[in-house]
Amino acid sequence: MSFVFRHRVRVFSPLLLVLSGLGGCAYVTPEQPRAPALPVLAKPPPFTAADAEFVQTLNTMDLAQIALAKSATTQAGRSDIALLGATIAKDLGAVQARLAKVATAHTLSLTDKPAPAEQKRIAWVQSAHGAVFDRRYIRYFASAYARIKPALARQVATGTDPTVVAIARDVQTRLADYQAAMR
């Protein structure tokens, strides 16, 4: 290599470094806008002991009503009671499925049969046929509705879990409709 070329390399290499360093500084990139803060995730309302007690109460009432409604389809003397029994069994069966979802979401166990006192009442109503069954069934339904009505109203008014409140409101409306249809 020639002396001139070596000399040029020595002179130009620091100059190239300075120019390349300055060349990068000539364009200043604008600062990226800051990302907005993430919204606070809304926590679901707590599942209180009152909610759990209501779910248990409604579950046992539904089991008794479903058992009697199925009996009404075959033992009723009036055809409107038999048809209403089929409707009640179907509707309250759907409510049972919704209650089961709520129970599993909150690790709550539900009974699969009515309480022993309710089983005795169910057996008493089911032992009749025709017009006697109709009277017993209507009387049982009215007394069960009177027992559950305050719990439904309380849950609708003060419940914390929106799913359970929606179930309570739905059952409240349906039971009132069934009661009106039985008269």
Secondary structure, DSSP 8 states (H G I E B T S, - for coil): --HHHHHHHHHHHHHHHHHHHHHHHSS---------------------HHHHHHHHHHHHHHHHHHHHHHHHHHHBSSHHHHHHHHHHHHHHHHHHHHHHHHHHHTT----SS--HHHHHHHHHHHT--HHHHHHHHHHHHHHHHHHHHHHHHHHHHH-S-HHHHHHHHHHHHHHHHHHHHH-
